């Protein structure tokens, strides 16, 4: 799995397989005729052609990645390498070309393998098509991706910093150069549309009706009359009435997950309070 030639061969086989599928599909639609001809046939198979384009681009990227790393490995093997990279990585200038040391090249090689195998894992359906990869080989890919993630993880910050991205371009509160993580996270949370109101609108429309379903409308920790006087189906029917009144869909709410512990859930919340930050 760590042989560059085998990785490239697998990506080439994937491109060829999708290309044959696309050619067959477009050809059949073109034979059916129509005013649009070949252009219309290609439009009908746009999703498949998109898969083909993505597979081809990934193949080109993988080839160029392997070639670039191989050039650095050959340079080091030929005696052109510098000293072992230090904590921050050492670079040397040779005729206007920036080169890196053995430590950096090893990290780039592992990253190249991770790029290839993670792509295979993500698009495994394409690689398993026509039995190019067996089930056992697919499992090996997953295990190797896990191992490479652990190896590359310790170098992740350095790999990102190597691109010299500004904080504005990176757009990450956790990746700030000044290390002001928690303050930046709080500022990002304040800018979120979900925090524009102290209490979500969904509470007034739906949850308040559920939590106060005892009938008396009070704010005690147990609703008046207890839960024994009102069953959940009756409560949900009232919510459906509210849905029609406010024109607010409830399809995305799965009430069944709350039914076994509904009373516990209510007693835990009690009277809604202002969110403390």
N, C-alpha and C positions, 0 to 999 in steps of 0.2 A: 504493500500500500504506500510505501514511502519512496518508490522508484518513480522519478519524474517522467520517464518514458511511458510507464504504465498508466500514470495519471492522465497524461496527454492523450494516450490512445483511447482511454475510456471516454474522455470528453469528445474526441473525434467520432467515436462510435455513436455517442448520443446525438451529435449533430446530424450524422448520416441517417440515423433512424427517424428523427423528426422530419428531415428533409424528404425522405421517401413518403412519409405519411402526408406531408403537405402537398407534394407533387401529385399524389394519387387523389387527394380530396379536391384540389383545384381542377385537375383534369376531368374528373367526373362532373363537377358543376359546370365546367366550360362546355362539355359535350351536350348537356341539357339545353344549351342555347339560351338566348335572351338578348335583350337590347344592349345590355352592358358588356357582353362578351367576357373576355378574360379578366377585365378590370372588375366586373361584378362578381366573378367567381372568386377572385382574390379577396374582395371585401367580405364575402360570406365566410371565408376561412381566416379572418383577421386574427382570431385568438390563437389559432395554430401557427400562423406566420409570426405572431409575436413571440411564441415559445421558441420558434426556430431562431429568430433574431437574438433573443436572450442567450440561447445556448451557444450561438456563434461568437457573440461578444465575450462570454465567459471563457471560451476556448482560446481566443486571442489573448485575453488578459493573462491566462495561465501560462501560455507559451512565453510571453514577454517577461513574466515574473521569473520563470525558471531560467530564461536566458540571461537576465540581468544578474541573478544570484550566481549562476554558473561562471559568468565573467569575473566576478569578484573572487570566487573560489580558485579559478585558474590563476589569477594575479597573485594570490597568496601562495599558491603552490609553486609558482615560478620565482619566489623570493622577493616579490614586490610588495609584500605586506609590511605594515609598520608594527609597532609594539602592540601588545595586548591592550584592548580598550580598557580604560579606567572606569571609575564610578560614573562619570558623565559621558563616557565614550570619547575616544580620540579620533580626530580626523587629520589628514595631511593633504597638502596641496601639491599636485604633481602636474606641471604644465597646464594649470588652470582647471584640472579635473579633480574633484573631491573624491577621495577614497576613504574606506573605513577599514578598521582592524578585524582580526579574526573573531573576536567576541561578537561584534555587530553582525558579521556575515553569518555566524551560526544562528543568531536570532532571526535573521531574515530568511534563512533556509527553513527553520521551523515554522515561521509565519507563512511561507509559501506552501508548505505541506498542509497547514491548517486551512488556507484559502481553498486549496483543491479538494480536500476531504470534506470540509464543511459544506461546500457546494454540492458534492455528491450526496451527502446526507440530506440536505434540504430538497434536492430534486431526485430522490432515490427512485421514484416511480419511473423516471426516464431511464435511469441506469439499469433498473430491473427488467425493463421491457426487453422482450426477445431473449430473456435469460442471459443477458450479458454479465450480470453479477448474480451470484447465487445468494441464498438466504444467509449462509454462513459468512460470505464475504461482506454482505450488508451489515451484519453484526460487528465484523472486524472494523469496518469504517466508523461505526458509532463509538466503539471503544477507543479507537485511535484519536478521534476528535476530542474525546474527553481528556485523554492524556496530553494532547497538544495544547488544549485550553489551559491546563495547569502549568505547562511549561511557559507559554507565552504570557500568561496572566501577570507574572512578576515584572515583565518588561512592557506592559501595556501603556503605562504613563509615559515612559521614555519614547515609545514608538509614536504616540500622539504628539508629544512635544517636539519630535524631530521635524514635524511639518510647520512649526513656528506659527500655529494658528492663534489669532488674537482671541481674547475672551468674548468679544462681540460675535466673531465668526463662529466660534465653538458653541456658544449658547448653552453652556452647561454650568449650573451652580456648583456642582461637585468638582469640576475641573478647573477652577479659577487659579490663576497664577499666584495671587496674593494669599491663597489658603483660607479666605473668609467664606467658609462653607455654610455655616448655620445661619448667619445673617442673610446671605444670598438666597438660601432656601426659603427663609421666612418672607423675604421680599417677593420671590416668585409666587409663593402661596397667596399673598395679598393681591397680586395681579390676576389671579385666576377668577374667571366669571362665577365659579361655584361659591366664592367667598364674598360676593357683592352684597349678600344678605346674611344676617346673623342666623336666621332660621330659613330653611329651604321652603320654597313654595309648595313642594310636594307634601310637606307636613300639614299645611293648612287644608290642602285639597283632599288628602287621603288618610295620612297616618293619624291625624287628630280625631277623625271620625272613628277609626278603628280603636284607638286607645280609650276613647270616651264612650264606648258602645254600651255601657251599663244602663243607660237610660236617663240618669239624673243629670248628666252634664257636669258633675262636680270634678274636682281635681284631687280627690283622695287617692291614696296609693292603690286601693282596691275599688273598682267602679261600684256605684250604688247598686244594690241588688245582687252583686256578685256575678261571676261568669256563668253561674248555673241558670240564670233567667234568660240569657240570650245565647243562642248557639252561633257558631261561626258562619254557617251558610246564610243566616239572616243578616249578619253584619255585612257579609260580602254583597248581598243583594242591595243593601243600602248604598254601598260604595259604587255599584253599577249604576244606580240612579244618579249618584253624584257625577259619575263619568259622563252620562248623557247631558246633565245640566251644565257642566263646565267644559264639555267637549275636550276632555283630557283623557287620552287612552291609557288604559291600565294593562295592556297586553304584556308589557315588559316586566310586570311585577309577578313574581312567583310566590303567591301567598301560602302555598302548601308547605314551604320550608319553615314557616313560623307556627303552623298549627299545633305541633306537639308541645311547644313550650310557650304558647302565647301569653299565658298568665304570668309566667316567670319573666318574660320579656317586658310586659307592662309594668310589673312591680319593680323591675330593675330601673326603668326609666323614671317613673314617678312624674312629677310635674316638670315639663320641659324647662330648662334653664338656659340662660345665655351661655354660648360656647366660650369656654375659658381658653385663652391662648398663652 
